[in-house]
């Protein structure tokens, strides 16, 4: 089976409504994660892992927002692999940085 490579602009063109949805997901997700991290900090106290996750709390929702803009027109599998994979990498880097800082 041959891998079909296409140029970088191969997805559907996002509309203004798509950009608004992406912004809503990014802002709403960021606020939700910050509130969850503030609750965790209040419950567990100072924790380098929570601090590190708080610094990247905007990035994971931003990756989910890409489904409406940059990844529009791609299959659900591509979106899931892209968003899930990059989110896992971002979280792993944040936790590794906290571990290095703690040790």
Order of alpha helices (4+ residues) and beta strands (2+ residues): alpha-alpha-alpha-alpha
